[in-house]
Amino acid sequence: MLVMNPLVPEMIVSDLSRSLHFYCDVLGFRVEYQRPEDLFAFLSFHGSQLMLEQDDLQASSWRVGPLEQPFGRGMNLSIKCPHAQGLIERLEAAGHTLRKPLEERWYRSNDVLFGERNFLVLDPDGYLLRFAQDLGTKALGSNSGAVVNRLHLFANRGAAVDFGFSQVVSGLQVQPELGVVPRQTDSRNAISALTPRRCSTISLTVGVDTPSALAKAADERLRGSRYSSLRTSPG
């Protein structure tokens, strides 16, 4: 049974079918339930929830002012996602332009910095969406105030090894504006391809069986580099 989050935004849209295509077919949201007679749909996405209802053009206490494009002025919806670059590729393939390109950002909460890779996109009615991929945390003031660049290596068995580097590194065919390396399939080639260049984040898929094997392969190639931390976590 669906359990609703304590806070669930409900947005009036001009065309429910168009909005469902954008959210479900392009971005990968799931329809939890619909009320076709009300032109209403309840959506979910990796723990986030959203309600959409088509404008019936009638006076109502739910309307606080005229609906004019772009809708939702003055607010944005921050939505967690597991892989920001993958969403961007789906959006671009469907012909959507980003409002703000992918970037790595760190936000302070007292003495801790929370990291994410995020981008902005407008939905068909102009609602502003921020999709954010979690990069973990670090202590305020670590790395002499510099942003720790992160290298994510994903093992085939679903475990991720996360290196925080105090120097920038990248691999083959880097897209400088995004700081992303296309996925690789061979672990030795992927690791040996790493060379110092300007880049924010690297994402590689490598063919090794365990996080420890992946860490060993990366450590052998990057021996002498000034990486500041190593942790393993579920991918």
C-alpha positions as CSV (number, residue, x, y, z in Angstrom):
1,M,0.0,0.0,0.0
2,L,1.2,3.5,-0.9
3,V,2.5,5.5,2.1
4,M,2.4,9.2,1.4
5,N,5.4,11.4,2.4
6,P,4.7,14.1,5.0
7,L,5.0,16.7,2.3
8,V,3.8,16.0,-1.3
9,P,3.6,18.9,-3.8
10,E,0.5,19.1,-6.0
11,M,0.9,21.0,-9.2
12,I,-1.8,22.3,-11.6
13,V,-0.7,21.5,-15.2
14,S,-2.2,22.7,-18.5
15,D,-2.1,19.2,-20.1
16,L,-1.9,16.1,-18.0
17,S,-1.0,13.8,-20.9
18,R,1.9,16.0,-21.8
19,S,3.1,16.2,-18.2
20,L,2.8,12.4,-17.8
21,H,4.9,11.9,-20.9
22,F,7.6,14.2,-19.5
23,Y,7.7,12.9,-16.0
24,C,7.1,9.2,-16.7
25,D,8.4,8.5,-20.3
26,V,11.3,10.8,-20.2
27,L,12.4,11.1,-16.6
28,G,11.3,7.7,-15.3
29,F,8.7,8.6,-12.7
30,R,6.1,5.9,-11.8
31,V,2.4,6.4,-11.7
32,E,1.2,5.2,-8.3
33,Y,-2.5,5.8,-9.1
34,Q,-4.8,8.0,-11.3
35,R,-8.3,9.5,-11.2
36,P,-9.1,9.9,-14.9
37,E,-12.4,11.6,-14.0
38,D,-10.5,14.3,-12.3
39,L,-7.5,14.4,-14.7
40,F,-5.3,13.6,-11.7
41,A,-2.2,11.5,-11.2
42,F,0.0,10.6,-8.2
43,L,3.7,10.0,-9.2
44,S,6.8,8.7,-7.4
45,F,10.5,8.8,-8.1
46,H,13.1,7.1,-5.9
47,G,11.3,8.2,-2.7
48,S,10.0,11.5,-4.0
49,Q,6.3,12.0,-4.6
50,L,4.4,14.4,-6.8
51,M,0.7,15.0,-7.6
52,L,-0.4,16.5,-10.9
53,E,-3.9,17.7,-11.8
54,Q,-5.0,19.3,-15.1
55,D,-6.4,22.8,-14.9
56,D,-10.1,22.8,-15.2
57,L,-10.2,26.6,-15.8
58,Q,-12.8,27.1,-13.1
59,A,-12.7,29.5,-10.2
60,S,-11.6,27.7,-7.1
61,S,-10.1,28.3,-3.6
62,W,-7.1,26.3,-4.8
63,R,-6.2,29.0,-7.3
64,V,-4.4,32.0,-5.6
65,G,-3.8,33.9,-8.8
66,P,-3.8,33.7,-12.6
67,L,-1.8,30.7,-14.1
68,E,0.7,32.2,-16.5
69,Q,3.8,30.6,-18.0
70,P,6.1,29.7,-16.4
71,F,4.1,28.2,-13.6
72,G,5.5,27.9,-10.0
73,R,7.5,31.1,-10.0
74,G,9.6,31.7,-7.0
75,M,10.1,28.0,-6.0
76,N,11.8,24.9,-7.3
77,L,11.4,21.2,-6.5
78,S,14.6,19.5,-5.4
79,I,14.5,15.8,-6.3
80,K,17.1,13.2,-5.4
81,C,18.2,10.9,-8.2
82,P,20.7,8.0,-8.4
83,H,22.4,9.1,-11.6
84,A,22.2,12.7,-12.8
85,Q,24.0,12.2,-16.1
86,G,21.7,9.4,-17.1
87,L,18.7,11.8,-16.6
88,I,20.4,14.5,-18.7
89,E,20.9,12.0,-21.5
90,R,17.3,11.1,-21.5
91,L,16.2,14.7,-21.5
92,E,18.5,15.7,-24.3
93,A,17.4,12.7,-26.4
94,A,13.8,13.9,-26.0
95,G,14.7,17.4,-27.1
96,H,14.6,19.2,-23.7
97,T,17.2,21.9,-22.9
98,L,18.7,22.2,-19.4
99,R,18.0,25.4,-17.5
100,K,21.4,25.0,-15.8
101,P,24.0,22.4,-16.7
102,L,25.3,19.7,-14.4
103,E,27.7,20.9,-11.7
104,E,29.2,19.7,-8.4
105,R,28.1,21.7,-5.4
106,W,28.8,21.6,-1.7
107,Y,26.3,23.1,0.8
108,R,27.2,23.8,4.4
109,S,25.2,22.6,7.4
110,N,26.9,23.7,10.5
111,D,30.3,22.0,10.4
112,V,29.5,19.5,7.6
113,L,29.4,20.0,3.9
114,F,26.8,18.0,1.9
115,G,27.8,17.3,-1.8
116,E,25.7,16.8,-4.8
117,R,25.8,16.9,-8.6
118,N,22.8,18.8,-9.7
119,F,21.2,20.4,-12.7
120,L,18.0,22.4,-13.5
121,V,15.3,21.8,-16.0
122,L,11.8,23.2,-16.6
123,D,8.9,20.9,-17.0
124,P,6.4,21.5,-19.8
125,D,4.5,24.2,-17.8
126,G,7.7,25.9,-16.6
127,Y,7.9,24.4,-13.1
128,L,11.6,24.5,-12.1
129,L,13.1,21.1,-11.2
130,R,16.4,20.5,-9.6
131,F,17.7,16.9,-9.8
132,A,20.5,16.1,-7.4
133,Q,22.8,13.1,-7.1
134,D,24.3,12.6,-3.6
135,L,28.1,12.9,-3.2
136,G,28.2,12.3,0.5
137,T,29.6,14.6,3.2
138,K,32.9,16.0,4.4
139,A,34.1,18.1,7.3
140,L,34.0,21.9,6.9
141,G,37.5,23.2,6.1
142,S,38.8,19.9,4.8
143,N,41.3,19.9,1.9
144,S,42.3,23.5,2.7
145,G,38.9,24.7,1.7
146,A,39.1,23.3,-1.8
147,V,36.3,21.2,-3.1
148,V,37.2,17.5,-3.1
149,N,36.9,16.1,-6.6
150,R,35.3,12.6,-6.6
151,L,35.9,9.6,-8.7
152,H,33.1,7.0,-8.7
153,L,33.9,3.5,-9.8
154,F,31.0,1.1,-10.0
155,A,31.6,-2.6,-9.7
156,N,29.4,-5.1,-11.5
157,R,28.1,-6.6,-8.3
158,G,26.5,-3.3,-7.2
159,A,29.1,-1.9,-4.8
160,A,30.7,1.5,-5.3
161,V,34.1,2.7,-4.3
162,D,34.4,6.5,-3.8
163,F,37.7,8.2,-3.9
164,G,38.0,11.9,-2.8
165,F,41.0,13.5,-4.5
166,S,42.8,16.6,-3.6
167,Q,44.1,16.9,-7.2
168,V,41.9,16.8,-10.3
169,V,42.0,13.7,-12.5
170,S,40.1,12.5,-15.5
171,G,40.0,9.9,-18.2
172,L,39.5,9.4,-21.9
173,Q,37.0,11.5,-23.9
174,V,36.3,13.9,-21.1
175,Q,33.4,16.3,-21.6
176,P,34.9,19.4,-19.8
177,E,31.6,21.2,-19.4
178,L,30.1,18.2,-17.6
179,G,33.2,16.6,-16.1
180,V,32.0,13.2,-17.0
181,V,33.8,10.2,-18.6
182,P,31.7,7.9,-20.8
183,R,31.2,4.4,-19.3
184,Q,33.9,1.8,-19.9
185,T,33.6,-1.9,-19.7
186,D,37.2,-3.1,-19.1
187,S,38.6,-2.5,-15.7
188,R,42.2,-2.5,-16.7
189,N,41.6,-0.1,-19.6
190,A,39.5,2.1,-17.4
191,I,42.0,2.4,-14.6
192,S,45.0,2.9,-16.9
193,A,43.2,5.6,-18.8
194,L,43.3,7.9,-15.7
195,T,45.6,10.9,-16.3
196,P,45.9,14.3,-14.6
197,R,43.6,16.8,-16.3
198,R,41.0,19.4,-15.3
199,C,37.8,17.6,-14.5
200,S,35.2,17.6,-11.7
201,T,33.8,14.0,-11.6
202,I,34.5,10.8,-13.3
203,S,32.0,7.9,-13.7
204,L,33.3,4.6,-15.0
205,T,31.8,1.1,-15.1
206,V,34.4,-1.5,-14.7
207,G,34.4,-5.3,-14.9
208,V,35.6,-6.4,-11.5
209,D,33.9,-8.7,-9.0
210,T,34.4,-7.0,-5.7
211,P,35.0,-3.5,-4.2
212,S,38.3,-4.7,-2.8
213,A,39.6,-5.7,-6.2
214,L,38.5,-2.4,-7.7
215,A,40.2,-0.5,-4.9
216,K,43.4,-2.4,-5.4
217,A,43.4,-1.8,-9.2
218,A,42.8,1.9,-8.8
219,D,45.4,2.2,-6.0
220,E,48.0,0.5,-8.1
221,R,47.4,2.9,-11.0
222,L,47.1,6.0,-8.9
223,R,49.9,5.3,-6.4
224,G,51.6,8.6,-5.5
225,S,48.5,10.7,-6.2
226,R,47.4,12.8,-3.3
227,Y,44.0,11.2,-2.8
228,S,42.6,12.1,0.6
229,S,40.0,9.4,1.4
230,L,38.7,6.0,0.4
231,R,35.4,4.5,1.4
232,T,33.2,1.7,0.1
233,S,29.4,1.7,0.2
234,P,26.4,0.0,-1.5
235,G,26.1,1.1,-5.1
